[in-house]
Amino acid sequence: MSPRFIAAIDQGTTSSRCMLFDAAGAIVAVDQKEHRQIYPRPGWVEHDPEEIWTNVQAVIAGALAKAGAAATDIAAVGITNQRETTVVWDKTSGRPIANAIVWQDTRTDQLVAELAGDAGQDRFRAACGLPLATYFSGPKIRWILDNVPGAKAKAAKGELLFGNIDTWVIWNLTGGTKGGAHITDVSNASRTMLMNLQTLDWDDEILKIMGIPRSMLPQIRPSSDPNPYGASVASGPVGGAIPVCGDLGDQQAALYGQTCFSPGEAKNTYGTGCFMLLNTGTKIVPSKSGLLTTLGYKIGDKPAVYALEGSIAITGALVQWLRDNLNLFEKSSDIESMAASVEDNGGIYFVPAFSGLFAPYWKSDARGVIVGMTRYVNKSHIARAALEATAYQTREVLDAMNKDSGVPLTALKVDGGMVYNELLMQFQSDILGVPVVRPKVAETTALGAAYAAGLATGFWSTEEDLRKNWAVDKEWKPKMKDADREKLHKGWLKAVERTFDWVE
């Protein structure tokens, strides 16, 4: 009997999931487990890589149990992951030498300023497509080497390995210290600041300037590879000899899962942060408007596909903050009814620059503000302003994307947890002035990883097969008057300026 499912491991910022998909791209089973968010100091965000690996094993077992599936039912495994989050571990023991430094962490701000020097924030942009920012992995690796006792010497001897979370999970899944595959794909490699966009290999000049030994770095492979990165080990959670052959950073996985295969197609994912990607085809498009030039994906031996990306640090994380830090409501989903209990935001704007501002500003010295406060404002207005912040930030990224690409977007495909918030989706359409479209399978991050693995093994034959799986679930159309839209947006831009230069 031939395998019935593809397994996708979706290792995100707040939780790990395993999802099983059938040939129609439908979810058969899902299991999920949250991990701790560790905040040792203001601006620092860490995860425990060993806790993440323990959780990944648990959710794989959970998903297989829920589906009543055995290892023989799985055709292949695909991985998708929180990008930029940096793990350095000992090659011999398999133990991390420090907690993972999460993409939101801002501890490398001084190092980033030193690296920029007189050359400025765009010192490496021509090679890697990225501005110097605390967001990316390269400076995080350097920080670990500089600050963990003995790390630099061990790295120089070839005793340490680096990976984003995809690399860490694949290494463990395929054997760990007993021959685990030390690999990453082009999409994840493009988030390190260390990969050259044209050669799709590590850039020796940047490595030298950053002080990072090449021996630490994983081999860069296609996102979907008919020659598997490795196979799951018999003692592991999936069972033995299942090909591991799909790997995509979470936002690129969502682009692929939304079947944005043609230049000009775009998607926006609403998760911990918000990430809009526009497929630019095989062309590298430098951004003049504060966007990132990044790898979209690479399928087998086909040419790499590039993308423009607008990254927003805090969207769903703001809802979590209101829930956990301010105890404004019990469940994240409660924010919608609270926000809907008032007609508008009461004149306030909430700019959640908790980790600085990402696209299109790239200001690591910005911090969050609530402006326009009066005694009229209550917690429902704050809840509404928090939701609206996601839509306003998306508008800024879309405006930048239109400028860079020269192609005005006519509709926006959306996915991720927040797309079930009807109030937010309608406001998003209103503030953009274009329709917002949610697909039937909104978990497109995991789906993209499944597609990459399934294409590599022949579970799906062509990208056209994948397009046939995509279907509209709901569409929101703009109802707001143009004058109202522009007035609200102008107020937002004024509020954003208040966040600038807060950290001396």
N, C-alpha and C positions, 0 to 999 in steps of 0.2 A: 504493500500500500504506500502511495507516494505521500510525502509530507503535506500537511494541510495548512500550516500557518507560518508566518514570519514573526519572529520575536524582535521587538524594538525596546531597547533600554534607554529611557529618557532620564538622564541625570541632571536635574535642574538646580536652581539656586536654593530653593527651600525644601525640595523633596526629590526622591528617586522613584521612578515608576517603571514597571514592565508592562507592555501592552502586546497582545497577540492580535494579528490582523489576518483575515482570510483573503482569498484571491480577488474579492470585490472591494478590498480596501476597507472593510467594515471591522469595527472593534469586536473581538470575540471575548476577550477577558482583559482586565486591568487590575494591577495591585500597586499600592502607593504607600510610601513611608516618609515622613518628614525627618530632617536631621537638624541638629542644633545650629543656631546662629551665634557665633562667639564674637563679642565686642570687647577686646582687652583694653582699648583706649578710644577716645573720640576719634572718629575717622577710620579706625581699624575694623576690618571685618574678616573673620576667619571661619574655616570649616575643618573638621577632623577627617582627613582622608580615609582613615581606617573605619570610622563610623559610616562613611558613605559606602565603602566597599561592603561592609556588613549588611547595610540596608539594601544594596543592589542585589546581593545574594538572596535576601529574604523576599524581595518583590518578584524576582524571577520564579522562585519556588511557589509564591502565592498565586501568580498569574497562571502557571501551569496547573496548579491544583484546581483553581476556579474553572478552567477550561476542560478539566479532566484529561489533560494532554501529557504525553510522555516525550522524551527527547526525540524519538523517531518521528513525531508529528511536526517538528520544527525544521524548516528547509534551510534557514539561515538566521543570523543575528545581526542587527544593525544597532549602532550606538549614536545617540545624540546627547549633547552636553552643554552645560553652562560654559560659555567661552571665557578665555583670559584667566580664569581661576587657576592658580599656579601651585603645582605640587612638585617638591624635590624629595627624592627618596634614595636610600642606600641600595645599590644594586645587589649586594650580597645578602643582606638581611631582609630586604623588601619593606623596611620600615621607613616612613617619612621622617625627615630630620627636623621638621617643624610642621605646624598646622598649615593647611592650604591658605594662601592669600587670595581672597575673593575679588572678583572683578570690580566691585564697588569700593574697595579699600583705597584710601588716599595717602597712605604712609610714604609713598615714593615721591611726594610732591617736590621735596628739596632736590632729590636725585634727578628728577625730570627737568627741573630748572637748570641744574648744573650741565646736564647733557645738551640742553637747548643752547646754552651759552650765547655767544654773539650770533650764531647761525639761526637761532629762533626755533619756534615750535615745529616748523616744517622741515627741520634739518634732514630727516630721513624719508619724507613723504614721497619723493620721486621714486625711491626704490621700493618702499613697502606700502605706500598708499595711505599711511596713517600719520596724524600729528603726534608729537610727543605729549603723552598724557598719562596720568596715573592708572588709567583703564587697562592698559595692555600688559602682556605677560613679561616682556623683556626686562623692564625695570624691576619687576617683582622678583625675578630670578636673581638679578644683581643684588637686590636688597637682602635676600636670603644668604647669598654667598658672603656678603659684607658683615652680616649681623649674627649668623648662627656660628658659634665657636667651632673652628676646624673645618667648616664647609668649603672654604676656598681651596685649602690644601687637598681635601678629598676629591673635589671636582677636578683639580689639576691632574690627579693620578687616575682619573677615569672611573672613580668609584661611585659617583652620583649620577642619577638619571632625573631628567625634567620631563614633565608632561602637563598639559591641561587635563581636565578630568577624563576626557575621552581616552587619552593615552594611559592614564592610571587604571581605568576600568578594563581596557583591552589587555593590558599587560597582565593583570591579575586573572582575567577570564581565560587567558590562553596559557597559563602555567606559572606566571610570576617568576620567582627565583629559579624555577625549573624550566627555563627556556621560553618565558613569556615574550610575546611580540612587542617590541618597543617602537610603536609607530604612531603617526597622526595623519590626518588627511589635509589636503590643501586649504580647506575652509578654516580649520582650526589653526593651522600654521600661519595663515594670513593675519591672525589676531595677536601674534606675539610681538610684532614690530621687527622680527628677525628674518622673515622670508622675503625674498625678492619676487615681486609680482610677475616679472617676465620669465625668470628662469625656473620658478616654482621650487627653488632650493634655498637653503639657508645662506644669508648674505654675509660673506666673510668680513667685509669692512665694518658692518654694523656689529657683528659679534666681537670684533677686536675693540671697537670703541666702548661697547657695553661691558667688556671683560667677562664674556661667557664662553667657556670651552665648548667647541663643537661636539665633543664626545658625550656631553650631557643630553644632546638633543635627539629626538626620535627621527626615524626615517619618514619622509613625507611621501604619502601614497595617494592614489585616486580616492574620491569619496565613495565610489562604487567600484569594487575591484574583483573581476572574475578569478584572479589569483588571490585567494583569501589571505588576510593579514596573518591568520592563524586559525586554529580550531579550538573550540571549548574543550576543556579537559574533563575526563571522566569523573574526577573528584569534585568538579565545580557544580554550580547551581543548575546549569542547563542540562548537564550530562555530557557524554563524550562525543568528540569528532563532529560537532556542528560547525560549519564554516562561519567565521566572523569576517564579514566582507563589506559592511556598510559603515561609514563614519562621517558625520556632518556636525558642525557647530549648530546649536539649536536654531538660530535664526535662518541660517542657510537651509537647514532641514525643513523649516516651515515654508520657505520659498519653494523648495522642491515638492513638498507635500501639497502645496496650493497649485501645483502644476504650472508655475510661472516659468515656462520653458522658453518663451519667446522674448526677444528684446522689447523693453517697454512695459512688460507686465510687472506688477508690484503687489506686495502684501505688507500688512502691518500686524505684528504679534503683540498682544496685550498680556504681559506676564508680570514678573517682578519689576522689570523695566519694560520699555516699549521700543520696538525695533522695526523700522520700515526698510525694506529692501526692494530695489528696482533692478531687474535683469538688464544688463547692458550688452549681453551676448559675448562674443570672443574679444570684444574691444575693451581696453583699459581706459576708463574715463576719469581723468583727474578732476577733483572737485574744487571749485572756486567759492563754494558757499557753505563750507563747514561740514561737509559730509565725508564719509570714509569711502575710499576705493578699496574693495575687498574681493576675495574669491567667492563666487557663488557656489560652484561645485565642479567636479571633474568626474565624468562617467567613463570608466575604463580607459581606453587609449584615445578617446575623442578629445578635441581641444578643450581647454579649461573655459568655463563660463564665468564672467566677472559680474560684479554688482556694485551699485552705489548704496550706501547704508546711512540712515539716520538713527543714531542710538540715543535713547533717553534713559537715564539711570533709574528714576523712581516713578513708577506708576502704580502697579498692584502693591508694591512695597509700601506706598503711602497708606493704602487701605489697611494693610497689616499693622502699620504703625499706629493708626487711629484705634485699631482694635486692641493691640497688645500694650502700647505705651500709655495711651490715654483712656483705655477701657470705654470707648465711646459706644461700642456695641459688642455683642457676644460673638456673632459669626460674621465673616467678611461679607456674605450675601445680604446682611441686614442693612448695609449702607444704602442700598437702592431705595428701600421704603422710607428711610430717614431722610434722604435727599429729596425724595418726591413729595414729602410733606410740606415743603415750601415751594413757592412759585419761581424763585430765582436764588442767586447766591447772596442776596442781601447787600450787594455792593462790595463784597470782598473777593480777593484773589489769593490763592494758596500756591506759591511757587516752591516745590519740594526739592530744592538744591542741596539735599542732605550730603551728597557725595560730589559737590560742585555741579556745574552745568556741563552736560555732554553736548551733542549736536543741537544747533549749529554753532554754539559759542565756544566750547572747550575751555571753560574757566574753572580750574580746580580750586580757586580761592573764593568761589561763590558759596553761600549757605542759604538755607531755606527761610522764607518769609511768608507771613500772612499780612496783607495790607488792606486798608479800607475799613478797619474795624470801627464799629460804633456800638452803643449799648443795645441797639436793635438786634444785633447778630446773636444767633443761638447755635447750638451744636448741629442742628439740621442744615444751617447755612454752611457751616464748616465742612460737613459731609458732602454737600453739593459742590462746593468749591474744590474739594479734593478730587471728585470725579471729573469736574470740568478741566482741572489741570492736565489730566491725561489727554483730553481732546485738544487743548490749546497747544501743548507741546508737539502733538502729532501735526497740527496745522503748520507750525514753524518748520518742521522737517519736510513736509510736503511742498511748502513754498520753495525751500532750498533745492529740493529734487527737481521741481519744475524748471528752476533757473539753470541747473547744471545740465539736465538732459535735453532741455528745449522742447520737451513733449509734455503738455499739460495732461495730468491724469484725469480720466473720465469716470472712473469708479475705483473704489478701494476694496480689495479682498482682505478680510480680517479673520484672525484666529486667536486662540489662547483663552484663558479662564475668564477674562473680563468681558468677552463678547456676548455673554449671556445677560449682561446688565443692559436692559432695554433703554433706560434713561440715558446712560452713557453713549450707547450706539446712536440714538437719535440726535443727541447733542453733537456727537462727532460728525454726523452727516450735515447738520445745520452749520457748524463752524467751518467745515471744509467747502460746503456748497456742491458736493458731489455725492452720488449714492454710495452707501457702505453695504458690502455683501458678505454674509456669513455662509460658509459651506456646510453641508450636512455633517461631515466629520470635521469638527473644529479643532481636534487635537492633531493638527497638521505637523507639529514638530516630530512627534513619534512616527507619524505616518511617513514623513519624508525619509527618516532613517530606515523604516521598513521597506520603502520603495527602492532605496539605494541597495540594500542587501538583496532584495527580491530580484532586481534587474541583473545583479551580478551572477545569480545562480539559475536564471531562467524561470523563476517562479512567475515573473511577468516578462513578456517578450520585448515590448517596446514602450517608449514614453507615451505613445498614442493609447496604449492599454490603460495607462495611468490617468490620462485625460478623461477617458470614458467613466472613470470612477468618481470624478468630481461633479458635485451637484449643489445647487443653491438651496439653502435652508431658509434664509430670510434676508430681505433687503430693506434698508431704511433710506428714505429719500429726504432731501433738505426741505424744511418748512419755514425757515427763518428768512425774514426780509434782508436784502443785501445791506441796507443801512445799519440794521441792528447787528448783523454779523461783524461788520467792520468796526463799529463802536466798541463792541465787546473785545474784539481782538486788539484794538488800540490800547484798551485798559490793561490787557494781559502784558503787552510789550512794556508798558510803563512799570508794571509790577516786577517784571523780570530784571529791569535795570536796578531795582532796589537790592537785589541779591549780590551785585558785583563787588569785588574787592573787600569782602568781609574779613577774610583771614589775612592778617598782616604778614 
